[in-house]
Amino acid sequence: MIEYNERKNTMKAKKNSLGKIAVLTVALCCAAVAAESRILHLPGGFAQPYGSYTTGGEFPGAKAELGFEQEGSQRFARLSFDLTKGAYVGYSVTERIPVGTSRVAFTLRLTKGLERTRVFFRVHDSEGQTHLQSVPCKATGEWAVRTFDPRKSGGHWGGANDGVVRLPAVECVLGVEARGTNRTGCLDVADVVIETTAGISEIPSSTITCIPSRTMALFYPGENPSFKLSVARRAEGAQAGRGSVDCRITDCGGKELCRRRMDDGVFEVRPEDMGGRFGAYALDVTTADGASNRTWFACLTSKDVKPCPWVGTQCHVYGWRNVPQLVDLLAAAGIGIVRDEPGWSACEQRKGVYAVPEIYEGFVDALLARGIRMNLLLSYGNKLYDNPVDAEAFARFAAWSAEHFKGRIDRYEIWNEPQNFTFKKAYWKQGDSDQGWVEKFIAFTHAADDAIRRVDPDAIVGVTGEDTPYLLQMMLAGGIARPHNAVAFHPYCHRQHRPEREYFLRDFGSEYRELARKHGGANRWCVTEAGWTTYAGKGEYWEVAGGYPRSSYLGQAACIVRMYLAALEAGCDYACQYDFRNDGLKASYTEHNFGLVHHDWSPKPSYAAVAFLTRHVGQRRYVCDLSSDKHAFRVAEFAPEAGKKDGAVLVLWSVEGECEWEVLASRGPWTECRDLFGNVIEPPVVTGRKLRLTECPIYLRFK
């Protein structure tokens, strides 16, 4: 949270009573003059679960739980919270706030007895700027209405950071801060009202919910995907009731597979209606007045899968909170290793007193129960110390972590991208070379590494965590990686999307391996971050976000699978995709769209592609790359699966464009060819045994 303009807010509070009369008068006048103004209520009155919550990742420590209650005929959302150690909680509503909106009002109730309480209203506008308004609010235990003008900005950050609200907004948050002695209670929300002159095309008078019959929206062979559809009227005075809806299913390329018109209720589709295909699909449901809802679901090739030891992902459990659903999704994808961090400052909130947030204890145990390993990232600063990257204090934290998790975690990573996060800032001044702070970081790393190994001599400790090639070279030359270490690196594809052309992966790490061999002796490597984003932005986002290339759904799926295979071919222990879930709802913001699943946990096509990779070759032994020109194409060979009567599997793709490859005669005949998602397809034969390869991998199975 940012610092607020207290004087401005105090003046607003003093004028509160007059303000209510003025707002009402203005609203009535506007209604008389502008007949097109509409009052729209929360759809369905919480007949269905609605919204999500945030605990403020920038201020760790808050606890919250979102539920839905009923008192008499009144339904409402209840956000229970404990702010003893945190700063705020917020109820997040994925409402579109269009141009022409003059009022957003919440019917809310705060637990009686909370002290020094404030509520705030926060929106993310169309240009990525966040705006916040905050007002005092007495916790009386009675229902009250709090009204905000979304065109105004009190505090602001991100985007242009100029305080100008650029509607439409795609999300708004009603938050609460409790700064007194008692900081535990509930925020209840019974209604959300929008007053707008926007037309029905911008914000329809009805909404539709679409709920898959499976909570994870994953379906398996022999199952019919089904969804509960419900239309709710939201215009003032409109009556709820059944209505006709149009249902349309498309694949990840936008090709329509089936369409059906029906009354709202249960929509069920047979696999044969979609051609019996595997993959991830979009179900678009539209009402007569233009209300729409898009739900993604996936059809996977089998229900059971073992964790693949070389396929990993990055999570942000502390911000996501939904651990049971997350672990189920990880297991269903065949993910074998997870990288995550609670953060030093969250574990040591008083000097020398350590405790892992409860959510992490449960997360680690849930992963262990599924056979999924954890790479615990030890990272970021702690403001308890004059130097937030104090080497001795961090080493004590590292040793405590190794002791606390001994027997449950055996892989650690020291820091994350020190150039980007905290460390360089502590030791570098304008005009300095990088050598000085890098030397400090090497010493810092060795101190923490030694502390971990004293507690757990068998622990595998990852070092460097870099995404910048020359800094990785500098650290290796300085001896950061010792024989027992694993070198962790981040081969993000900056301004080009092909993983095989990124450093280390393009030459199987020969240059970096030689540096590590000469200076320190490490010979283990792992990709702990690499990702592709499906954001809908334009080129202007590239500089802001580090030059990440925009990817289609299919492009992201293909590149992630290729990254896993390229890392395996380069001799890496494992690779972690960044990151598992979309971090937010802004389609035009790079950082919100890296996920294998959407922000609502529904699967993206990349999830279905990874799920087939782990099922088809995840338990096989990797043999070698059979390509005669590894810069043009790749042919990854996997041996027959142990204990099963089948042949080898080849995974083939072109690095760029199309190329041709003749299958070696010694391979014998192939028995099947499958696409990225596991669908049996005709092999792309040119002539004889010569195949045409594209940038999308295919799988060939042999006798």
N, C-alpha and C positions, 0 to 999 in steps of 0.2 A: 504494500500500500504506500501511497505517497503522503507527504505532509499536506495538511489541509489549511485553507485560509480561515483560521479560527475567527478572525474579526468579522469576516463576511458572513459566516454561518451564525455567529451570535446575533448580528443585526437581523438576519432572516428569522431567527427564533423569536426576537422581540416583536417582529411584525407578523407573527404567525396568525393571530386571531383576525387581524385586518386582511391578511393575505387570503385566508379561506373565503371571506366574503367577496374579495376582489376576484378571485379565481372563479367562484360560482357565477358572479355577475358577468364576467367576460365570457364564460362558457355559454351562458344563456343568450347573450348578445350574438355570439358567433353562430349559435345554432339557428337564431332567427334570420341572420343575414346570409349564412352559407348553408343552404338546405342540403348540400351534399355531404356535410359532416356526419360521420357515423360513429356510434358507440358500440364497440365490440368487446365482448366478455371472454373470459377464459373458456375455451371450448369444452363442453361436457361437464363442467363443474366438478372436476376431479373424479369423474366416473371411471377414468383410467389413470394409472400412474403418469405423472407429468413432471418433466424437469429433472434436474440433477443438482449436485451441490459441489462447492469448492471450500477448502479449508485454508487457502492462501499459501501456496507452496513457497513464497518468498519469506514467510514467517512460520516456519515449522513448529508444530506442537499442538495446534488446535485439533480437537476431536469432534466428529459429527456423525449423524446417522439420519437418513431421510426415510420417512415413512408416510403413510396416508391413512387418515383417521376419519371418523364420522361421529358427530354429536347431533342426535335427532335427525333432521333432514339435511344438515350442513356437512358437506364433505370438504376436507382441506388437506393440504400438505403440512407435515410437521417435521421441521428440521431441529432435531435435538442436538445440543452442542455443549462442549466444555472448553472454555477459553482460558483456563487457568494458565496454560503455557503458550497459547497462541494469540494472534492479534484479531482475527475476524473469521466469520464463516459467511457463506453466501448461497442463496437459492438461485440457481441458474435456469432461466427460461429461454428456450430456443424460439423466441418470437421474432418475426420480421417486423422491424419498426420502420415503416416506409416514409418517404418524403411526404409532408403534409400532416404528420402526427404532431399534435400539440400537447398531449397528455398521456401519461402512463400512470395508472393508479393501482395500488395494491391494498386489498383488504387484509390486514395483518393483526397478529396478536403476539405480544411478548410476555413471557412468564413474569408474574408479579414478583418484585423484590430485586430484580437486576438493577445494578447501580451504574450511574454515569453511562447510560446507554445511548448509542447513536445508530441510526440506520443509514445506509447509503444505497445509491442507485448507480449502476455502472453499465455502460454500453460500449460495444466495439463497433466503430463505424466502418463504412465501406472502404476506407483507405487504410485501415489497420491501426487507427488511433483509438486509444481507450480514454473515455471521459467518465468522471466521477462527480457525483453530488452527495453531500453528507449533511444530515440534520440531526439535532438531538431528538430523542424519542423516549418518553416516559414509559416504563414497563408497568402497566396497570393491571395486566391480565384480562383486559377487555378488548373487544374488536375495535379497530380504528382504521381509517383510510389514510394512506400516505400517497400524495400526488407529486409527480415529477414531470418536468418539461424536458423531453429528450433532446431538444435543440440547444440546451444550455450545457456549459461545461464548467465545473468548479476546478477540479484537478484534472490533469491530462498527461499522457505519456504514450510513446510509440508513434509510428507513422510520421506525419508532419510535425507532431508535437507543438501545434500552434493554438490549441484550444478551440478550433473551429470544428463543429460537429458536421460531419458529412453523411447524412442519411442516404440510403437506408442502413440500418444496423441489423445484424443477423443474430445477436444474442444480447440479453440484458440480465443483470444480476441484482437481486435485492439482498443486501448484506447487513449484518449486525456486528457491532463492536460493544463489548461490555468491559469497562475499564475500572470498575470498582472492586470491592472485596469479593462479592458474589458474582461469579462469571459462568455459572452453569444454568442452563435453562432451555427453552424452546422458542423457536420462531415458527408461528403458524401462518399459513397463507391460504385464504379461502377464495380469492378471486383476483384476476388480473384484468384490468380494463384499459383498452386503447381507444383514444379519440382521434380520429383522422379524417382528412378530406381525400385520402388516397382512394382511387377507384377499386372496383372489385377485382381487377386484374392484378393489382398490387397486393391486396390483402382480402381474400374472399370472405364471404359471410358465413362460411362453414369450414370445418376442418375434418380431416379423416385420419384415423389411427389405423395402423396395420401391424399386427402383432403375430410373429411367427409362432407356430405350435411348439417349436423348440426354442429355448431361451437363447441358444447360441446361433440359431438360424443355420445349423448344419444338418444335412440330410444324407442318408446312406442308401446303398442299393436296396431296392425292394420297398422303399418308403415314398409316399406321395407328399411333396412339400405342401403345407397348408398354412393359411393365415386368417386371423380374425380381423375383419374390416368393420369399422364403426364410424359413421358420419355424425358430427356434432355441429349444431347451429350456434353461431356466436354473435349474430347481430341482435341488437336490443329488440326484444319482443318476438323474435323468431322462435318457432317451435321445433324441438328436436324430433327426429323420426327417421324411418328408413328412407333411403334414397338410392337412386340408380348410380352405379359407379362403373367406370371403364378400367379394366385390368389388363396390363400389357407387360410381357416379360421380354427382356432383351439380354443379349450376351455382352461381354465386356467391350466389344467393338461397336455396340449400338444396333446390332442386327436383331430385328424382331423375330421371336421364336413362336409366340402365341399371343392371342388377344381374346378377351371375353367381356361381354357386358352383363352385369348382374346387379341384383339388389345387394346392399351391404349385408354382411353375414360372414360365412366361412367360405373362403376361396381356396380351392384345392386344385392342384395341377398334377397330372400324371407325368412321369419321366418321359414317356413316349410323346407327350405333347411338345416337349422341348427337344425331340430327336434322341432321347435317351442319353444325353451328353453329361459329362462331368465338367465342373468348373464353378465359377461364381457368376450370379445373375442378378439383374435389377428388376424388381417388380414395381412398376409405376401405376399408382391408383389415382384416378381423376374423377372429380364430381362435376355435375352439370354447370356449376358456377365457377369452375376453374380451380377449386381447391385440389391440392395434389399431395401425394406422399410417396417417397421412394424408399423402398426397403431392399437391402441386399441379402442374398442367401447363397449357400454353396451346396453343391452335390459332390460328395467325395467318393473315391473308388472303393473304400472299405471303412469299417467302423474302428477296427483295432489297429494300433500302430505302436511300435516301440520307440522310445526316444532315440534320436539320431545323435551320436556323440559329437559330430562336427558341424551340426546346424544349430546356431544360437540366435538370440535376439536381445535387444536392450529394452528394459522396462523402466517405468517411473512410478512404482507402486505408491510412493508417498503422495503423489498428486492424484493418482487414479482411484485408489482406495478399494476398488471392487475386486478383492483378491480371489474369492471362490470362482467367479466367472472367468477371471483372467487365467487361473491355473488350468481350468477345464479347457480353455481355448488353446493354451500352450501345449497341453498334452495331446489334444486332438490333431494338432498340426505336426506332431512328432518332434517338436523342439527338444533338444537335448541339453542345452546350457543357456542360462540366463545371466545377463550382466545387469546389476542394479546397485543402488547406493542409498543408504539412509542419510549420509552426510555427516561429517565430523560434528558440526554445530548442533545437529539434532540429537546426537548421542552423548555429547558432553555439554550440558547446559549450565553446569556449575563446575568450576575448576576441580579436576581430579575425581569427579563423580560421573560415572558412565552408566548409560542405560540405552538399550536398543528400543526404538519405538515398537509398541506392541504389534502393529501391523506387519513389521518385518519378521518378528518371531514366527508369526503364523504363516507368512509367505515362505520362509525358508523350510519350515516343517512340511508345508503342503507340496513344495517342489520335491523334497526328499521322498515323500510318499509316492510320487509318480515316477521316481527314478531320474529326475531332472537336476543337474548340477547347478550350483551358483558360482559365478565369478563376482566376488564382492569388491566393489569399487570403493576405495578409501579416498575421499576427495574433499576439496574446497576448504575454505578457511574457517577460522573460529575467532570471533571478535572478543571472546573472553581474554585474549592475549594481546599485548601491545603490538606484537607482530602476528597478524592473523595466520601466517604460515610458519610459526615457530617450529623449528625442526625437532627439538626435544619433546615438546608437547604433542606434536603429531606422532612421533615414534611411540610415545606412551599410549596414545589412542590406538595405534596400529597393533601394539602388543596386546592390549586389552581385547580388541576385536578378535585376534587369533585365539586367545584363551577362551573367550566367550563362545565362539563358534567351533571350537575344536571338535572333530568327529562329525560335524555337519557340513562344514565348508573347508575345502583344501586349496582353493584358488583365490588369490587376491590380486588386486591391481592398484598400484600406487599412483594416485592423481589421474586427472583427465585433462588433456590438452592444456598444459601449463601456460602456453602462450596466450590462450584465450580466457582462462579462468583463474584469476586471483594471483597466481604465483609470479608471473612476469611483472605484473603491476607493483608487486612489493619490492622488487629489486632493480627495476629498470627505469632510467630517466631518458627524456628526449635527447637524442644525439649519441646515446651509448650504443655500443655493439651488443649483440645478443650473447656474446661469450660469457660475460660476467654473470648474468642471471642463470644461464644454462649450467655453469659450474656450481652455482648455489643449489640448483635443482638436483644435480647429480649427487651432491653430498646429502641433501635432504632425502632423496630416494634411498641411498645406501643406509642411512640411519633407520628409516622405517623398515626396510628390508631385513636388516639385522635383527630388529626388535621382533618381527614376525617369526623369523627362523629360530630365534632362541626359544620361543614358545612352542612352535610346531616345525621341527626340522624338515618334515616332508612336504611342507606347503609349497605350492607353485606360485611364485610371486611375479606378476606382470609389471613391466616398467616401460617408461616413456609415454605411452598413451597419446602419441602425436599424430596430427593430420597434415603436418607440413614437412615435405621431404628433406629440406636442408637442415631443419632443426633435428630431425631424426638422425641424420648423418652426424651432426655435431655431437649429439648425446652419445651415440655409439662410439665415436672416436674418443670421447672423454671417458669411456669405460663404464658407462652406466649399467650395462647388462652383463652380469656375472654368470658363471656356468649354470647355476641352478635357476636362473631367471628365464622367463618367457618375454620376448619383445612384443609389446602390444602396439599396433599401429592402426591408422584410420584412413584407408585408401578411398576417400570420397572422390567422386569423379567431377572435378571442377571444370566447367565449360566444355565437357564432353561426357557422354553417358556410358561409355564402354568400359567395364571393369578390367578387361584384359589389357588395357592401355594405361592403367594407373600404376604409379610407382610400386615396386616390389612385385606386383602381379605380372607386369609385362615381361620381366626377364626371370621369373621364378625366384626373385630375391637374391640373385648372385652377387650384386654389388654390396647390398646391405649385409648379407651373410659373411662376406669376406671382412668387412669392417668389424662386425661383432666377433668374429673369430680372432682377429688381431688384437682387439681392445676389449678385454673382459671375458670372452669365451662362451657367451650364450649361443645356443643352437636351436632354441625353441621359439616359434613365432605364432602369433594369433591375431586375427582381425577382430578388434573389439568394437568397432563402429564402421559401417558403410551402408549407405542408403540412397534411395531414389524417391523423389517426391512427386505426387500426382497433382500438385497445385495448379490452379487455373490462371496464374498470373502472366504478365508479359515480361519482356526483357528488362524493364526497369527494376524488377525485383532481384536481378542477378547480383548486382554489386552489394546490395544490402544483405543478402543471404549467402554470400560467399561463392556466387556463381554456379549454384546447383542447376543442372539442366531440368527442364520440365519433362515429365514422363506421362504417357498415356497409361491407362490401367494395364494394358497388355505389355507395354514397354517396361513398366516397373516390375511386373511379374517375371519377364524374361531376364532382365538385368540382375535381379536378386538371385535367381537360380544360377545364373552364370557366375556371379560373384562367389557363391558357396563352392561351386565346382572349381573355379580358378584358384581360390585359396587352398582347396584340397590338393590340387595339382602342384601348387607352389610349396607344399610341405607344411602348411599351417596346421596346428592342432585342431583349431576350430575357427569359425567366423561368426560374428554377431551382426545381424542386420539392425539398423537404427531406423525407427524404433517400432515396437510392436503395435502400438495403438496411435492413431492420429491424435495429436496433442490438443487440437481445438477444432473449431467449426468454420474458420475463415478459409474458403476455397482458394482465395487469392493470396494466401500467405504461405510461403515455403514451409516454414517450421511446423505448420499444423497438418501436413499431409504426407509424412513419411511412413505411415503405419501399414502393417499387414492387415489390420482391421480398421474400420471407420471409428469415429469418436463414439458412436453408439454401440460399439463392439460387434457390428455386423461385418462379415468377411469381405475383404477385397479380393479381386482375382489373384493377387500375389499370395494371399493366404492359401487359396486352393492349389496354386502351383507349388508352393513349399510343401504342402501336405502330400502331394503326389510324389515329389522328390524323395521325401523321407520314407514313404511306403514302398517305393519301387527300388531304390538303391541304398536307402539309409542303413541297412544292416549288411550290405555287401562289402567286400574288401576292395578298396580302390587299387587298381593295378598300375596304370600309366596313361599317358596321353599318346595316342597313336598318330597324331597329326604330323604331316611332313612339313608344314609351315604354320607354326603356332601363332604367328602374327596375322594370318589370314583366317584360320579356322581351328576348332578344337574338337578332339574326339576322345572323350574320357571313357576308359574301359573299367568295368566293374566285374569281378569274378562271380561265378555262380554262388548263390546264397547257401551257406553251410547247412547240410542236412536236407537240401531240397534237390529234386531232379529237374534242373533247368540249366540253361546255358548262360553265357556271359551277356551283359547288357552294355551297349554303347550309348553315350549321350553325346549328340553331335550338334554343332551350331557354327555359323559364320560369325567372325568378329565384326565385320561391317559389310552390309549389302548381301549379295548372294555369291556363292562359289560352288564348285563341284568337287566331289571326292569319290574315289572308287574304293569300295569296300574290299579289304584284303581277301584274297581267295581262300586263305587258311581259315577264315571265319566260318566257312560253310554257309548254308542258307539261313536267313532270318525267319523267325516264326511270327513276329508281329512288330508293328510300328505304332507308337503312341505319341500324342502331342503333349504340350506343356502341362495339361491338366489331367492326362491319363486316358483320353479318348483314343480308341483304336482308329487309325487312319491308314490310307494307302501310302506306302513309302514314296517319297518324291523322286522316283526313278527318272533319270535322263535317258540312259541306254544301258542295257546289261545290268551291271552292279554299280553303276555310277549314279550317285545321288546329288540332288541339288539342295544345298544347305542355305538356310536363312538365319537371321539373327535370333530367331525363336527356337530354342532347343527342342529336339525330338529324341525319342528313346527307341533303340532297336534291340530286340531280344533275339538271341540265337539258340539253336538246339544244343 
